[in-house]
């Protein structure tokens, strides 16, 4: 019994350490939010309709992996400045080595 208690305690300490080490500073969140807003504002009205789903849309959480017509804007239809903004969003979301 004592052994299970100690193992559980170790697990909780490890989980807490991992959780606390994964937190990102608010500055990164603000930078990400700003880059996403900038990208959204760079889209045309037709692109915005393709890129954003209504909160109640049944396909909001669907993930389609086979080669098929998927919802959204094809990367090839974006302008060069919009592609650069996407690169900025991805760079903001990931770490230096990610």
C-alpha positions, 0 to 999 in steps of 0.5 A: 500500500505504501509503495502504491502511494509513493508511486502515485505521489511520484507520478503526480509530481512528474505530471505537475512538473511537465505541466508547469514546464509546458506553459508558454508566456503570455507574450507568445500568446499575444504574438500568436493572436496578433499574427493570426488576426493579421492573416485573417485581415489579409484574406479576401471576403471569399477566402474568409468564407472558406477559412472560417466555419460557424461554431455550430457547424457539424464539420468543425471538428472533422479531420479528412485525411484521404486525398479528396476535396477538403474544406478550407482554402488551398494553399495554392490559391493564396497570394504571396503576402498571405503565404508569408503571414501563414509562415509567420503564424506557424513560426509564432506557434512553434518553438525555435527547434519546432 
